[in-house]
Amino acid sequence: MKRIMLFLSIIALLILSACGNNGGTSEDELLMIDVNFIVPETVDVGETVELLAEVTYGEEAELEAEVMFEVWEKGDEENSEMVEATNNEDGTYTADYTFDRDGIFEMYAHTDAQHQHVMPKKEITVGEGGDYDDIDEEAAFHTDGFDMHVMFPEQIAAGEEVDITAHITLLEEPLSDLNVRYEIAIVDEKDATDWVDATENEVGEYEASYTFTEEGTYELVVHVEDDEQLHEHDEFTIDVQ
């Protein structure tokens, strides 16, 4: 009898352990990518500096992120330069960059990991800086402190309906009551663009379902606006098999 009770106790412990592990997996799915983007505030003309992104997923270093640094002179984002970061395999991603003239430069650390996209922004003054008083700041697309995490399945099959979720924050606080739309089209077929309105399910979380009807490479543009001056967007590429 004692052996039977001991056996039943072991089975019960194994069941409880399995339930606990399943709960852990559910929690892991809610974790967010965090990027600590580190650059100096000032630099001399001709000096090479290190652009550094420290990427974590929850409390763990993220070892498989894709990081691209986008650099442009203030007011001239249309002529930005993309610089691919080196994965140092310890959660840090770096690239060397040399500024060849005086000015104020802005940059993003575009980071893709765990089906999320994060784009922290930094500013650096080079040499004597510059005068940018004539720039229409209100017309600029990007807002300081704005952050967008976009999540979708890593593998998508043609004909499959999937959920696309955008987590949107400003100064690390979730933004509510936004107009969020997904612009979706097969690359090089922009005349067949679909527009999908996202619904705010929780504060700062906007979701929409979409069915990719055929195989191919799609471009997803997430548009974010409010009733005042906020107008942000970000672009993603999705491969559908």
Backbone hydrogen bonds, N-H to C=O, Kabsch-Sander energy under -0.5 kcal/mol:
donor,donor_aa,acceptor,acceptor_aa,energy
5,M,1,M,-2.4
6,L,2,K,-2.5
7,F,3,R,-2.4
8,L,4,I,-2.5
9,S,5,M,-2.1
10,I,6,L,-2.1
11,I,7,F,-2.2
12,A,8,L,-2.2
13,L,9,S,-2.2
14,L,10,I,-2.2
15,I,11,I,-2.1
16,L,12,A,-2.4
17,S,13,L,-2.4
18,A,14,L,-2.2
19,C,15,I,-2.2
20,G,16,L,-2.2
21,N,17,S,-2.2
22,N,18,A,-2.2
23,G,19,C,-2.1
24,G,20,G,-1.8
25,T,21,N,-2.0
26,S,22,N,-1.9
27,E,23,G,-1.9
28,D,24,G,-2.4
29,E,25,T,-1.6
30,L,27,E,-1.6
31,L,28,D,-1.7
34,D,56,T,-2.7
36,N,54,E,-2.7
37,F,35,V,-0.9
38,I,36,N,-0.6
38,I,52,L,-3.4
39,V,37,F,-0.5
43,V,125,T,-1.9
46,G,99,F,-3.4
47,E,44,D,-1.9
49,V,47,E,-0.5
49,V,97,Y,-2.8
51,L,49,V,-0.5
51,L,95,A,-3.2
52,L,38,I,-1.9
52,L,50,E,-0.6
53,A,93,Y,-2.5
54,E,36,N,-2.3
55,V,53,A,-0.7
55,V,91,G,-3.0
56,T,34,D,-2.5
57,Y,60,E,-3.2
58,G,32,M,-1.4
58,G,56,T,-0.5
59,E,57,Y,-0.5
60,E,57,Y,-1.7
62,E,55,V,-2.4
63,L,61,A,-0.7
66,E,112,D,-2.4
67,V,65,A,-0.5
68,M,110,H,-2.5
69,F,83,V,-3.2
70,E,108,Y,-2.4
71,V,69,F,-0.5
71,V,81,E,-2.7
72,W,106,E,-2.4
74,K,104,I,-2.9
76,D,73,E,-2.5
79,N,76,D,-1.6
80,S,77,E,-1.6
81,E,71,V,-3.1
83,V,69,F,-3.2
85,A,67,V,-2.3
86,T,94,T,-3.6
88,N,86,T,-0.8
88,N,92,T,-2.3
93,Y,53,A,-2.1
94,T,86,T,-1.8
95,A,51,L,-1.5
97,Y,49,V,-2.5
99,F,47,E,-1.0
100,D,98,T,-0.5
103,G,126,V,-2.1
105,F,103,G,-0.5
105,F,124,I,-2.9
106,E,72,W,-2.9
107,M,122,K,-2.2
108,Y,70,E,-2.0
109,A,120,P,-1.9
110,H,68,M,-2.4
110,H,108,Y,-0.7
111,T,118,V,-3.0
112,D,66,E,-2.6
113,A,116,Q,-2.0
116,Q,113,A,-1.9
118,V,111,T,-2.6
122,K,107,M,-2.4
124,I,105,F,-2.9
125,T,41,E,-2.6
126,V,103,G,-3.4
126,V,124,I,-0.5
127,G,43,V,-3.0
127,G,125,T,-0.5
129,G,126,V,-2.3
132,Y,130,G,-0.6
135,I,132,Y,-1.6
137,E,135,I,-1.3
139,A,136,D,-1.0
140,A,137,E,-1.1
146,F,143,T,-2.2
147,D,169,T,-2.5
149,H,167,H,-2.9
150,V,148,M,-0.5
151,M,165,T,-3.2
152,F,115,H,-0.5
156,I,239,D,-0.6
159,G,212,F,-3.7
160,E,157,A,-2.1
162,V,210,Y,-2.6
164,I,208,A,-2.8
165,T,151,M,-2.5
166,A,206,Y,-3.1
167,H,149,H,-3.5
167,H,165,T,-0.5
168,I,166,A,-0.6
168,I,204,G,-2.7
169,T,147,D,-2.5
170,L,173,E,-2.8
171,L,145,G,-2.5
172,E,145,G,-0.6
173,E,170,L,-1.5
175,L,168,I,-2.4
179,N,225,E,-3.4
180,V,178,L,-0.8
181,R,223,H,-2.2
182,Y,196,V,-3.1
183,E,181,R,-0.6
183,E,221,V,-3.1
184,I,182,Y,-0.6
184,I,194,D,-2.9
185,A,219,E,-1.6
187,V,217,T,-2.9
189,E,186,I,-2.3
192,A,189,E,-1.9
193,T,190,K,-0.7
194,D,184,I,-3.1
196,V,182,Y,-2.4
198,A,180,V,-2.7
199,T,207,E,-3.0
201,N,199,T,-1.0
201,N,205,E,-1.4
202,E,205,E,-1.0
205,E,202,E,-2.6
206,Y,166,A,-2.7
206,Y,204,G,-0.5
207,E,199,T,-2.9
208,A,164,I,-1.8
210,Y,162,V,-2.3
212,F,160,E,-1.1
212,F,210,Y,-0.6
213,T,211,T,-0.9
216,G,240,V,-2.2
218,Y,216,G,-0.6
218,Y,238,I,-3.4
219,E,185,A,-3.4
220,L,218,Y,-0.5
220,L,236,F,-3.0
221,V,183,E,-2.7
221,V,219,E,-0.5
222,V,220,L,-0.5
222,V,234,D,-2.8
223,H,181,R,-3.0
223,H,221,V,-0.6
224,V,232,E,-3.1
225,E,179,N,-2.0
226,D,230,L,-1.3
232,E,224,V,-3.0
234,D,222,V,-1.4
236,F,220,L,-2.6
238,I,218,Y,-2.6
240,V,216,G,-2.8
240,V,238,I,-0.5
241,Q,156,I,-2.6
241,Q,239,D,-0.5
